[in-house]
């Protein structure tokens, strides 16, 4: 994509007519800086500059076009398609915009529409190599092999030294099961470029599948690994080959290394678990299968093998639970009932064991070859392939291979399950990314970041700096209060409140002492109680802060900020109580008292207290909205409370209202997108996340990528 961008830089000269000279210079400068950021792969930062240019001159096509390139590199294909479409609406002669939209559509699975875009671009650039190649791949995905072969032949005619044309044609030959023609094209590609990694991978696949020549396949995978040493899939494939060649230690080392590259790769975990079982390292194997099932709870192969391990270790209750899930999902599978019968027999439940053995015998006698093949296919070990395209420089899609150009979408339950799995996986987030701007550089979607919602907006005297997003947000009431200069510190609105150091804490303790002295000899004003409440919040004394907010609201019932401060203090207390409850439960479990009646009663009391606290916070936000109905942040915070209560429809409605009042509210788009994904609405969720990313919420791109099917 960088090569495309360099071509684009040389092709475009901005035309900034119909504007004043001053505005023209400003737009030129913003666009130039945005292009610089784009060139150096600061995609998030470049989007913010292009946003400014679009806001200043929405009739220009180029800011939309460049923003589409940035989004494409962030794998926000929905956003890239929308921006490229807008650019083409404003200027249909932008050949590169046709290409960008085609690439975005191809990645979304809209291959027919992508081909139409490539055709438009080819009218302007008839022999463009990348356009022809992407068109051929789209035709191949649609299984229109004759048409794809014609385009590859055209490519080879115009560019005989372009190895990817031969690899693409080899892929078609493999689809037609013509391995002789495929090998000829692969060998030609490697003759042209001996660093064409996909050639080695494809040839290894032919050696392994067609000929069973594991030695030759291993030699090709070794070459591929030298060229792509950080690709986990290659090590998984090499581990398989080494296993077939009786190199157990080599296979184990490859699985281990694949998991250092990609700790969440359940295929590597599953296969390593099988290998550990084979060498009787049952405890280690059990750890791997447990991890697989954390990542993929419905992985029945892992359940079956974990049941075998539990039985071997004498964990009969756990073994029976696992194999029962397998038997419920595969009610005609005799192996599940044989295993469960053996578990019951070992446990001494002979009647149950006999019933399962009899059922297994009946199923075995009626087992058809078709059903047997199904179980062999679905309960065999995973058969992974390296995660590579036909070509290393292609941006083309790997999904949506249907001829009607309506790619099959996963059902709502599958979207929800996948999203839930993301929420339960420990991603080992690098803490440094929270505190420096390196977290926004390059392909941020590839980073392992925690899947969390955007937090509530808070009133604070401090905020964390960010290169992409405003440090603070505007509330009229806060601006008016700061203008009076009656507070001892300037007040801001932010959802990124940093920890304070000892010197800052001392300043606020001194400020509290000042208010104490003043209020001891003077009649308190609402602003005095608000100021002291905010100092208390800063030093984490939430009970005192709530008490002062109560006093401010009692003196001035129409003072909106008093209710926001009280809600903030109450919510902070709620979070502390929630964390304390978790620590108490951990302590009880360590002492072995977690299931006692007293512990159960305590848990119920905490639940009731939590619900009461959240209801009080909602009441404060309702009052705040009554006094300031156009305060978008109040609706956003109310949505966050509903989200905490798992009242998702109400939360989504509040986020929608916040967006209605503040159309550039990126945090609200992100949280609403989060809820949509949680409910299984992938398309609307991705659309909201795309908008959030455009508005500077970096984590949106990570979630977009991780929800790709």
JOLIN-V464861 format. One record per residue. RES is the residue in one letter. PHI is phi in degrees with one decimal (999 if undefined). PSI is psi in whole degrees, -180 to 180 (NA if undefined). Layout:
# JOLIN-V464861
res=(RES;RES)
phi=(PHI;PHI)
psi=(PSI;PSI)
This chain:
# JOLIN-V464861
res=(X;X;X;X;X;X;X;X;X;X;X;X;X;X;X;X;X;X;X;X;X;X;X;X;X;X;X;X;X;X;X;X;X;X;X;X;X;X;X;X;X;X;X;X;X;X;X;X;X;X;X;X;X;X;X;X;X;X;X;X;X;X;X;X;X;X;X;X;X;X;X;X;X;X;X;X;X;X;X;X;X;X;X;X;X;X;X;X;X;X;X;X;X;X;X;X;X;X;X;X;X;X;X;X;X;X;X;X;X;X;X;X;X;X;X;X;X;X;X;X;X;X;X;X;X;X;X;X;X;X;X;X;X;X;X;X;X;X;X;X;X;X;X;X;X;X;X;X;X;X;X;X;X;X;X;X;X;X;X;X;X;X;X;X;X;X;X;X;X;X;X;X;X;X;X;X;X;X;X;X;X;X;X;X;X;X;X;X;X;X;X;X;X;X;X;X;X;X;X;X;X;X;X;X;X;X;X;X;X;X;X;X;X;X;X;X;X;X;X;X;X;X;X;X;X;X;X;X;X;X;X;X;X;X;X;X;X;X;X;X;X;X;X;X;X;X;X;X;X;X;X;X;X;X;X;X;X;X;X;X;X;X;X;X;X;X;X;X;X;X;X;X;X;X;X;X;X;X;X;X;X;X;X;X;X;X;X;X;X;X;X;X;X;X;X;X;X;X;X;X;X;X;X;X;X;X;X;X;X;X;X;X;X;X;X;X;X;X;X;X;X;X;X;X;X;X;X;X;X;X;X;X;X;X;X;X;X;X;X;X;X;X;X;X;X;X;X;X;X;X;X;X;X;X;X;X;X;X;X;X;X;X;X;X;X;X;X;X;X;X;X;X;X;X;X;X;X;X;X;X;X;X;X;X;X;X;X;X;X;X;X;X;X;X;X;X;X;X;X;X;X;X;X;X;X;X;X;X;X;X;X;X;X;X;X;X;X;X;X;X;X;X;X;X;X;X;X;X;X;X;X;X;X;X;X;X;X;X;X;X;X;X;X;X;X;X;X;X;X;X;X;X;X;X;X;X;X;X;X;X;X;X;X;X;X;X;X;X;X;X;X;X;X;X;X;X;X;X;X;X;X;X;X;X;X;X;X;X;X;X;X;X;X;X;X;X;X;X;X;X;X;X;X;X;X;X;X;X;X;X;X;X;X;X;X;X;X;X;X;X;X;X;X;X;X;X;X;X;X;X;X;X;X;X;X;X;X;X;X;X;X;X;X;X;X;X;X;X;X;X;X;X;X;X;X;X;X;X;X;X;X;X;X;X;X;X;X;X;X;X;X;X;X;X;X;X;X;X;X;X;X;X;X;X;X;X;X;X;X;X;X;X;X;X;X;X;X;X;X;X;X;X;X;X;X;X;X;X;X;X;X;X;X;X;X;X;X;X;X;X;X;X;X;X;X;X;X;X;X;X;X;X;X;X;X;X;X;X;X;X;X;X;X;X;X;X;X;X;X;X;X;X;X;X;X;X;X;X;X;X;X;X;X;X;X;X;X;X;X;X;X;X;X;X;X;X;X;X;X;X;X;X;X;X;X;X;X;X;X;X;X;X;X;X;X;X;X;X;X;X;X;X;X;X;X;X;X;X;X)
phi=(999;-63.7;-64.8;-61.8;-63.8;-63.3;-63.8;-62.3;-60.4;-80.5;-89.8;-98.6;-121.0;-71.0;-112.8;-117.0;-82.0;61.7;-145.7;-71.8;-64.0;-63.0;-64.0;-62.2;-62.4;-62.9;-67.5;-56.8;-65.7;-61.8;-65.0;-64.9;-66.0;-61.6;-64.2;-60.5;-62.2;-64.5;-62.4;-89.3;66.9;-89.4;-65.5;-63.2;-66.0;-62.2;-60.3;-64.0;-67.8;-67.0;-58.4;-63.6;-64.7;-65.2;-64.4;-75.2;-138.4;-68.0;-88.8;-86.8;-80.2;-64.7;-62.0;-63.1;-63.8;-65.7;-65.1;-65.1;-64.7;-60.2;-66.5;-61.6;-68.4;-89.5;63.8;-93.8;-72.0;-63.3;-65.4;-64.1;-62.1;-64.2;-69.3;-64.4;-62.7;-65.1;-61.8;-71.4;-62.9;-83.1;-152.4;-72.1;-97.1;-80.6;-60.0;-68.9;-68.9;-59.8;-66.4;-60.4;-65.3;-62.3;-63.6;-61.0;-65.8;-64.8;-69.7;-82.1;92.5;-91.1;-66.9;-63.3;-66.3;-62.3;-62.4;-61.7;-66.4;-62.1;-63.0;-62.7;-65.7;-69.8;-64.3;-88.5;-132.7;-59.7;-117.1;-65.2;-65.1;-67.5;-63.3;-62.5;-65.5;-63.3;-62.4;-62.9;-65.0;-64.2;-63.6;-63.1;-63.2;-82.6;63.6;-93.3;-68.0;-63.6;-64.6;-63.4;-62.1;-62.9;-68.5;-63.2;-63.5;-63.3;-60.9;-64.1;-65.8;-78.5;-131.4;-64.5;-97.5;-96.6;-64.8;-66.1;-63.0;-68.7;-66.1;-63.3;-68.0;-64.7;-61.9;-64.0;-61.3;-66.8;-61.9;-91.6;61.7;-102.5;-70.2;-64.2;-65.5;-61.8;-63.0;-62.6;-69.5;-63.8;-61.4;-64.5;-61.3;-73.0;-67.7;-71.3;-142.1;-77.1;-109.1;-78.5;-58.9;-65.9;-63.4;-64.7;-65.1;-64.9;-68.3;-62.6;-62.9;-65.5;-60.9;-74.8;-84.3;-86.8;-115.0;63.5;-91.3;-70.9;-63.1;-64.7;-61.9;-63.2;-61.8;-69.8;-65.7;-58.6;-65.6;-62.9;-64.9;-62.2;-85.0;-131.6;-73.3;-113.6;-100.7;-62.3;-60.1;-65.8;-68.6;-64.5;-65.9;-67.6;-60.6;-61.7;-64.5;-64.3;-61.8;-65.0;-97.5;65.4;-102.0;-66.0;-63.0;-64.7;-63.2;-63.1;-65.0;-68.9;-62.4;-60.2;-71.1;-58.3;-78.3;-73.1;-76.4;-134.3;-63.2;-100.3;-80.5;-70.6;-65.8;-63.3;-63.3;-63.3;-66.4;-65.9;-60.2;-61.6;-66.4;-66.0;-60.9;-64.4;-100.8;64.5;-89.7;-66.2;-63.7;-67.1;-62.4;-61.5;-59.9;-66.3;-68.8;-60.8;-67.8;-57.3;-75.8;-67.1;-79.1;-133.3;-59.8;-102.6;-83.4;-71.2;-64.0;-67.3;-61.1;-60.7;-70.0;-67.3;-60.4;-59.8;-66.3;-59.9;-63.0;-62.6;-89.8;82.8;-89.7;-68.8;-61.8;-67.1;-62.8;-65.0;-64.0;-67.0;-71.4;-65.2;-61.5;-63.9;-63.9;-67.6;-80.1;-122.0;-68.1;-103.7;-91.6;-64.2;-58.9;-65.5;-76.8;-59.8;-65.7;-65.6;-59.9;-65.0;-64.7;-61.2;-64.3;-61.5;-81.8;94.2;-92.3;-68.9;-64.1;-63.4;-61.7;-61.7;-62.7;-69.5;-63.5;-64.3;-64.6;-61.9;-63.2;-61.4;-65.3;-63.5;-69.7;-99.7;-72.6;-85.5;-58.9;-66.2;-67.3;-61.4;-64.0;-61.2;-67.9;-61.4;-71.4;-86.4;-111.4;-76.3;-65.4;-59.1;-116.9;-75.0;-127.8;-63.1;-83.6;-135.5;-88.8;-61.5;-134.2;-73.1;-99.0;-85.3;-103.8;-75.2;-80.5;-118.0;-141.9;83.5;-87.3;-118.5;-71.8;-85.4;60.5;-125.2;-57.7;-64.8;-94.3;-63.6;-72.0;-60.2;-65.3;-68.2;-59.8;-62.2;-63.4;-64.0;-64.7;-62.7;-63.4;-61.0;-72.4;-100.5;-91.5;-81.3;-95.7;52.0;-63.6;-75.0;-62.7;-65.4;-68.2;-77.8;-122.4;-145.9;-80.0;-63.5;-70.0;-106.9;-87.0;68.5;-86.3;-64.2;-69.6;-88.5;-79.8;-85.0;-116.9;-67.0;-87.0;-136.6;-83.5;-73.1;-73.8;-64.8;-81.3;-122.3;-88.0;-155.2;-93.2;-138.5;-150.0;-86.3;-70.7;-146.2;-76.4;-100.0;-119.1;-59.6;-68.4;-133.7;-122.1;-90.9;-129.4;-56.7;-61.9;-68.4;-61.0;-63.5;-66.1;-61.3;-64.6;-74.6;56.8;-90.4;-87.9;-79.8;-139.5;-72.0;-99.7;-129.9;-116.5;-156.7;-113.9;-128.7;-89.1;-82.2;-74.0;-100.6;-91.6;-64.0;-64.7;-63.8;-61.4;-61.6;-60.2;-78.8;-65.3;-64.4;-65.6;-61.3;-61.5;-62.4;-62.1;-59.3;-66.5;-65.3;-71.4;-71.9;-121.0;-132.1;-73.2;-67.9;-100.4;-53.7;-65.1;-67.1;-68.3;-64.0;-59.8;-69.2;-60.1;-68.7;-63.2;-61.2;-60.7;-62.8;-97.1;71.8;-99.2;-77.2;-64.9;-65.9;-63.1;-63.2;-62.5;-69.9;-64.2;-57.8;-64.8;-63.1;-68.8;-68.6;-73.2;-130.8;-61.9;-98.8;-87.3;-59.7;-64.5;-61.0;-74.0;-67.3;-65.9;-65.0;-61.3;-64.8;-63.8;-65.5;-67.0;-64.0;-63.0;-59.4;-63.4;-64.7;-62.9;-63.7;-65.1;-65.0;-62.5;-64.7;-65.7;-66.2;-65.7;-63.3;-62.6;-64.4;-66.7;-67.8;-86.2;80.6;-116.3;-70.4;-107.9;-75.6;-57.3;-63.9;-65.2;-64.7;-65.2;-63.9;-63.8;-63.8;-64.8;-65.2;-62.0;-62.9;-64.0;-63.8;-63.0;-64.8;-63.0;-66.8;-63.4;-64.1;-65.0;-59.7;-62.0;-63.6;-69.5;-60.9;-66.3;-61.3;-68.6;-61.4;-81.7;-138.7;-66.6;-102.1;-83.8;-60.7;-64.6;-63.3;-66.7;-61.5;-64.0;-62.9;-61.9;-64.4;-67.0;-61.0;-63.6;-62.3;-81.9;63.4;-94.7;-69.8;-64.1;-68.3;-62.0;-61.7;-64.0;-69.8;-64.8;-63.3;-65.8;-61.0;-67.3;-59.6;-78.8;-139.6;-62.3;-101.6;-85.0;-60.6;-62.0;-68.4;-60.4;-63.0;-65.8;-67.6;-62.6;-57.4;-65.5;-60.3;-65.8;-59.8;-88.2;88.9;-94.9;-66.4;-62.9;-68.8;-64.2;-64.2;-61.7;-66.1;-64.5;-60.2;-65.9;-61.7;-61.7;-58.4;-90.6;103.9;-88.3;-62.1;-65.3;-60.8;-69.2;-62.5;-70.1;-57.3;-66.0;-72.2;-96.2;-70.2;-108.9)
psi=(-31;-37;-38;-43;-39;-38;-41;-40;-36;-17;-33;133;124;138;110;62;174;34;162;162;-42;-45;-36;-45;-43;-44;-40;-46;-45;-44;-40;-45;-39;-42;-40;-46;-39;-43;-39;16;25;72;-44;-42;-41;-37;-40;-38;-42;-32;-43;-42;-40;-40;-38;-41;79;-9;-3;136;-34;-38;-39;-41;-49;-35;-34;-35;-45;-44;-35;-42;-24;4;28;80;-31;-49;-39;-42;-44;-43;-41;-37;-42;-41;-42;-30;-38;-29;95;-2;9;93;-38;-26;-37;-42;-46;-44;-37;-43;-44;-46;-37;-40;-26;-6;5;70;-38;-45;-36;-42;-40;-40;-43;-37;-41;-44;-36;-22;-33;-31;79;-30;26;124;-47;-37;-46;-41;-47;-37;-42;-41;-39;-42;-39;-42;-31;3;25;74;-36;-46;-41;-41;-38;-41;-41;-38;-39;-42;-45;-34;-46;-35;73;-17;13;103;-28;-25;-42;-39;-38;-43;-33;-36;-41;-42;-38;-37;-31;7;31;82;-27;-49;-39;-47;-36;-44;-39;-45;-38;-43;-42;-25;-39;-43;105;4;17;90;-36;-27;-44;-40;-45;-41;-37;-40;-40;-45;-40;-44;-44;-35;-13;25;84;-29;-49;-41;-42;-40;-41;-40;-36;-43;-40;-41;-36;-33;-30;74;-7;25;111;-37;-34;-40;-35;-43;-40;-35;-41;-45;-42;-38;-44;-24;16;27;81;-44;-40;-42;-44;-42;-35;-42;-42;-45;-37;-37;-20;-31;-45;86;-17;15;101;-25;-44;-41;-45;-49;-37;-37;-43;-42;-39;-37;-40;-31;16;26;69;-39;-44;-40;-41;-40;-42;-43;-34;-42;-40;-44;-21;-40;-38;84;-23;27;94;-25;-42;-38;-44;-48;-33;-36;-43;-43;-45;-40;-43;-31;-2;14;73;-37;-47;-40;-44;-38;-43;-48;-27;-39;-41;-45;-36;-35;-32;75;-12;10;107;-32;-35;-40;-34;-46;-44;-38;-41;-38;-46;-39;-45;-32;-13;7;78;-35;-46;-40;-46;-40;-42;-40;-41;-43;-40;-40;-44;-44;-37;-39;-29;8;117;159;-34;-44;-40;-42;-37;-47;-37;-40;-45;-20;5;171;151;149;81;157;154;144;79;155;179;-35;149;-27;9;142;16;169;160;11;167;42;51;145;-24;6;31;83;137;125;144;150;168;-39;-37;-40;-46;-44;-43;-42;-41;-37;-39;-36;-22;-3;131;115;2;58;137;115;-23;-25;-18;-17;7;161;0;-17;-12;5;142;-144;81;-21;-14;-7;149;99;153;142;101;161;163;132;171;157;136;154;131;162;-1;154;154;135;150;139;-22;-36;154;140;-33;163;154;129;128;-43;-37;-43;-43;-41;-43;-36;-27;-17;29;-13;154;-16;153;137;140;164;123;158;20;73;120;166;147;157;-179;-39;-43;-41;-41;-39;-40;-31;-39;-38;-41;-42;-38;-48;-40;-44;-43;-46;-19;-22;-2;158;126;137;156;-40;-31;-44;-36;-46;-45;-36;-41;-36;-43;-43;-40;-36;13;25;83;-29;-45;-37;-43;-39;-42;-36;-37;-45;-41;-42;-33;-38;-42;86;-18;16;102;-42;-26;-39;-35;-41;-41;-41;-40;-45;-42;-40;-39;-40;-41;-45;-39;-44;-39;-45;-39;-38;-40;-41;-37;-40;-38;-43;-42;-41;-35;-31;-7;21;19;-20;16;157;-38;-40;-39;-41;-39;-40;-42;-40;-41;-40;-45;-40;-41;-44;-40;-42;-44;-36;-40;-40;-43;-40;-39;-43;-34;-43;-40;-43;-35;-40;-28;77;-16;17;100;-36;-33;-43;-38;-48;-39;-39;-37;-37;-45;-36;-41;-34;-3;28;79;-37;-42;-38;-46;-38;-39;-40;-37;-41;-40;-41;-39;-41;-28;88;-17;28;85;-39;-37;-41;-43;-48;-37;-39;-39;-46;-41;-43;-40;-34;3;9;84;-48;-48;-34;-46;-38;-43;-41;-38;-44;-39;-43;-42;-34;10;7;96;-37;-16;-38;-35;-43;-37;-47;-42;-17;8;138;NA)
